[in-house]
Amino acid sequence: MSLAEIPPMERGRLRLFAINKTETEVRAILDEGTHGIQKLLGANDLNPDYIELFRVADLGDLGLDDYLHTGYDIPRAQLDPQAGRLRALEGYVLVVLSLAFRDLNVTLPDTPNLTLIGTFGAPPVEWTTTETITSASADPYSGPPKASRPVSDAAMSGRVATVALLVIFLITALVVWIA
């Protein structure tokens, strides 16, 4: 049985885990850094830039649901049904974003050390528009004409040297042919 299945190329998902360990055990994981978190999750090759492990009490009056909304832009519609559960959490939690798995298919093994609290999704970016671009700069080939660069001194010197060598070669060939 698995705790969670992360499909390849997943984007925009946040998984929240409660850590079922004592303060001392969590401190040991924090001391190990990325390797400790990888052992805890049962997954290798995680990107630590997209993982956050912290004590819920450190949020103070903010609350975990407010933190996920403000810090990770998780919509209230996803958080409100679980707000009571999120506010009741104590101890340490682990926030893992999709990008932590480096676009790989990862199966997190079921472990008594972690409890999956929820999987949340950030709202997708809307890239479509009904407006058409009417600016003249949007027309093809409307940019300024490309100015030709002046020939550098080094390029000119190289061309002169090439012509001089060709002339010397032709004179030498002519002398050898006549002789």
Residue, then its C-alpha position, 0 to 999 in steps of 0.5 A: m500500500s502506498l501513502a501517495e502516488i505522484p504522476p510524472m510531470e505533475r504541476g501545481r499540487l501541494r501535499l501536506f503531511a503530519i509528522n508522527k514523531t517526537e520533537t527529538e526525532v524531528r530535530a534529528i531529521l532536520d539535522e540530516g537535512t535533505h537526506g533525512i527528509q528523503k528517508l522520512l518520505g521514502a523517496n530519493d532525489l527530491n529537490p529540497d527547494y520545494i519542501e518545507l518542514f516546520r512546527v505548526a506552533d511557529l505560525g502563531d495566530l496565523g493558523l495552518d489554513d491561513y498560511l497555506h492560503t497566503g503562502y501557497d495561494i491555495p484557494r479558500a474553497q479547498l481549505d475551508p472544508q478542512a479548516g478545523r482539521l488543519r487548525a487542530l494539527e499540532g507538532y510538525v508538518l511537511v509541505v511538499l510541492s509537486l516540483a520536489f519530485r523532479d517530474l518523476n513518477v514517485t510512489l511514497p510508501d505507507t509509513p507510520n511516521l507520516t499522515l497525508i492530511g491533504t493534497f491541494g491545488a493552486p488555481p491554474v493560470e488562465w492564459t486565454t483571452t478574447e481580446t485581439i491585439t491591435s497594436a502596430s507593433a504586433d504586426p509581422y515585420s513591423g520592427p525597426p530594420k536591422a542595421s548592418r554592423p560596420v566591418s571591424d578592423a580585425a576582419m578587414s586586416g584578415r581580408v587584406a592578409t588573405v589577399a596578400l598571401l594569394v598574390i604572393f602565391l600567384i607570383t611564386a607559382l608564376v616564377v616557378w612555372i617560368a623557370 
